[in-house]
Amino acid sequence: MSSLLFLEIRAQLVEQQKCLEQQTEMRVQLLQDLQDFFRKKAEIETEYSRNLEKLAERFMAKTRSTKDHQQYKKDQNLLSPVNCWYLLLNQVRRESKDHATLSDIYLNNVIMRFMQISEDSTRMFKKSKEIAFQLHEDLMKVLNELYTVMKTYHMYHAESISAESKLKEAEKQEEKQIGRSGDPVFHIRLEERHQRRSSVKKIEKMKEKRQAKYSENKLKSIKARNEYLLTLEATNASVFKYYIHDLSDLIDCCDLGYHASLNRALRTYLSAEYNLETSRHEGLDIIENAVDNLEPRSDKQRFMEMYPAAFCPPMKFEFQSHMGDEVSAQQPVQAELMLRYQQLQSRLATLKIENEEVKKTTEATLQTIQDMVTIEDYDVSECFQHSRSTESVKSTVSETYLSKPSIAKRRANQQETEQFYFMVGPCKCYCFSFHLHDI
Amino acid sequence: MSSLLFLEIRAQLVEQQKCLEQQTEMRVQLLQDLQDFFRKKAEIETEYSRNLEKLAERFMAKTRSTKDHQQYKKDQNLLSPVNCWYLLLNQVRRESKDHATLSDIYLNNVIMRFMQISEDSTRMFKKSKEIAFQLHEDLMKVLNELYTVMKTYHMYHAESISAESKLKEAEKQEEKQIGRSGDPVFHIRLEERHQRRSSVKKIEKMKEKRQAKYSENKLKSIKARNEYLLTLEATNASVFKYYIHDLSDLIDCCDLGYHASLNRALRTYLSAEYNLETSRHEGLDIIENAVDNLEPRSDKQRFMEMYPAAFCPPMKFEFQSHMGDEVSAQQPVQAELMLRYQQLQSRLATLKIENEEVKKTTEATLQTIQDMVTIEDYDVSECFQHSRSTESVKSTVSETYLSKPSIAKRRANQQETEQFYFMVGPCKCYCFSFHLHDI
């Protein structure tokens, strides 16, 4: 039974090595996958970056020639939509650069780290294998020793037992002799008596010899048994120590630095991704700021400044007197003038009222249009909801821009309002001064 | 001079229409560029998304077969590095989905908006053109009227002047006649006297006629001048109103809704980008969390549980007694045992001390190694610094992973420490129980 346990243990030790080897192989494989993965992703990022760069270049080149851009070079003062457009192109460039950087970090940093971790794991495994070999050697030594001392004990014990039985036998014979010598003396012959005495002596001697042999063997067996007991304890202690401490140490040897290095490699990846994100975010904030500054008033101002010849008001018309005739109302027509003046006064009053009406309607309609064109329908966050099974994402996308019919309806509605606005609106506002002549 | 001003104004009105037309053309062009830009970017995003999907699929398929994955399916309990690896693949998938969504939003939402804004701008320009036409018509009417009334005034004034001079001449003749009739009467013939009287009467009549003509013309000219002055004021008012208000209204008509709609279109783009970013960030946080949980202890536990047969400790070795021999120390060897016991005691003491020494050294060395493998060298933020001229970015990248020599040095250093660790470390710790037998 003991020897069976030996074999079991020996088998286990071999098995343990196998497991550690397998673990290392799995790690090396994982690290290989990680390298391949990041190599491929680096390619993808590079291609993405190139495409973005091309895109930006294409439109940059297109705009560089334009009048606006010359303006842009002179003073940074651009029409607000054009400004947004330039920042949009800048953002694409920025993204292009960042993804190139990402790819670069994958190749020159992350992948290198995984390579080194792979080397380290293999080296660590070798080390631990050496140590394991030593440990197993020594453990086997202990086990063999246990086996030997046990056998020795059993042997000596057997010997002492057989010696004991021989001794017992001798004692029996002796008793027999003593029993015979108890017969009545008168009817025994003289020479017969002499014979018996010598045989008793012989038995005495044999018994002593066996007694000595027995005690010697007995002592040997006791010592062997004590040695066995001691070795037993020692062995159990060693086996316990190996399984509870050394084995764990062995695994630690294989692990030495593995998790920490992996951690750093992955953190490098994370650092790169987070920084790409931050940079991207900064860029978007710049655009958002420009979008906040989309402003019709200032653009109108710029537009009119761009063409001063077209928009500066002409001089006032002056009175062209005819050969030294100077202005001064004259008696004969004063009454008539007064009448005319009153007519104009009343006409003016009604026009003022009419204009007020028009103004009100116009402003109301304009407000309606303003509300229509400033409706906040641009939040698309629901398209980026990731349920655990991200399958559900695609579906929502089609609905991101309000369903086609509803747009059509909204646009029709808007244009209708426009129509009305133009009917009541600006066409009326200027009628004022002309009506002076309708009288 | 006045008529010159007419021509100037008429030219300006034409120029103004040209400017507005040009502005609209520039807007339509810009909106076309924006559409092309987003169409191309959508393509790029789609391609990027496809590549990422392929990448994830490739490695997912590879891992799906593995033992780990079966484990993963059963209980989510994975070795921490494998868990990181799976989350890395999930992240790529997530990015793939998000960029597909982005592309979708560009095509089905953003571009559509730009198309509509372009339509609107053109429509608005047409409207404002109609209005402008009306405005110009009326303005011209006013100007022509001014021109006419001025001419009328000049004509009537001229007539009244000539009438006045004729009147003056008549008066002179009359005075001449009165002067002649003052001569001494006695030496004039009778019939001569009669002749003079009739010519005086004739002059009287003519003077009256001219007097009437003159007052009539004078009145006409005064009325004409008043009309002229009034029209002058009205015209200046109209011109002023057109240049200060109507012109601005015309531009507003062209702008109606332009900035607001552009704002919404660009905000849709921003919303998509920001949401992509958020989703990406969530994914990275999940990975970071898994990286925080890279843990040797629990992995060791899992590893040993995976192979119970190899790692469970064997049974204790029991005392194998020999045919009914029971354990009990016997007199004859007691003294000897005592001696042996004392020897072991002292040996044990020294071993304990030795082990303490080894432990100290080992732990110190291990700590050194730990410090080496946990050095925080993974921050790559400086690679993503964008100076205004983002040209400086690329350069830093090469230095992201500490320069090659310094790595080599660090790694050599680390392996040296390892060597030492393995020399003093685990190989010694187990010597304890074996030395029992060296006595």
Interface residues (C-beta under 8 A of the other chain):
Chain A: M1 S2 L5 E8 I9 Q12 E15 Q16 K18 C19 Q23 M26 R27 L30 D33 L34 D36 F37 K40 K41 I44 E47 Y48 N51 L52 L55 R58 F59 K62 T63 D68 S80 P81 V82 C84 W85 L88 L89 V92 R93 R94 K97 D98 A100 T101 D104 I105 N108 N109 M112 R113 Q116 R123 M124 K127 E130 I131 Q134 L135 D138 K141 V142 E145 L146 M150 Y153 H154 H157 A158 I161 L219 S221 I222 K223 R225 N226 Y228 L229 L230 T231 L232 A234 T235 N236 A237 S238 V239 F240 K241 Y242 Y243 I244 H245 D246 L247 S248 D249 L250 I251 D252 C253 D255 L256 G257 Y258 H259 A260 S261 L262 N263 R264 A265 L266 R267 T268 Y269 L270 S271 A272 E273 Y274 N275 L276 E277 T278 S279 R280 H281 E282 G283 L284 I287 E288 V291 L294 E295 P296 D299 K300 F303 M304 M306 Y307 A309 A310 F311 P313 P314 M315 K316 F317 E318 F319 Q320 H322 M323 D325 V327 A329 Q330 P332 V333 E336 L337 I369 Q370 M372 V373 T374 I375 E376 D377 Y378 D379 V380 S381 C383 F384 H386 T390 V393 K394 V397 S398 T400 Y401 I407 R411 Q414 Q415 E418 Y421 F422 P426 C427 C429 Y430 F432 S433 F434 L436 H437
Chain B: M1 S2 L5 E8 I9 Q12 E15 Q16 K18 C19 Q23 M26 R27 L30 D33 L34 D36 F37 K40 K41 I44 E47 Y48 N51 L52 L55 R58 F59 K62 T63 D68 S80 P81 V82 C84 W85 L88 L89 V92 R93 R94 K97 D98 A100 T101 D104 I105 N108 N109 M112 R113 Q116 R123 M124 K127 E130 I131 Q134 L135 D138 K141 V142 E145 L146 M150 Y153 H154 H157 A158 I161 L219 S221 I222 K223 R225 N226 Y228 L229 L230 T231 L232 A234 T235 N236 A237 S238 V239 F240 K241 Y242 Y243 I244 H245 D246 L247 S248 D249 L250 I251 D252 C253 D255 L256 G257 Y258 H259 A260 S261 L262 N263 R264 A265 L266 R267 T268 Y269 L270 S271 A272 E273 Y274 N275 L276 E277 T278 S279 R280 H281 E282 G283 L284 I287 E288 V291 L294 E295 P296 D299 K300 F303 M304 M306 Y307 A309 A310 F311 P313 P314 M315 K316 F317 E318 F319 Q320 H322 M323 D325 V327 A329 Q330 P332 V333 E336 L337 R340 I369 Q370 M372 V373 T374 I375 E376 D377 Y378 D379 V380 S381 C383 F384 H386 T390 V393 K394 V397 S398 T400 Y401 I407 R411 Q414 Q415 E418 Y421 F422 P426 C427 C429 Y430 F432 S433 F434 L436 H437
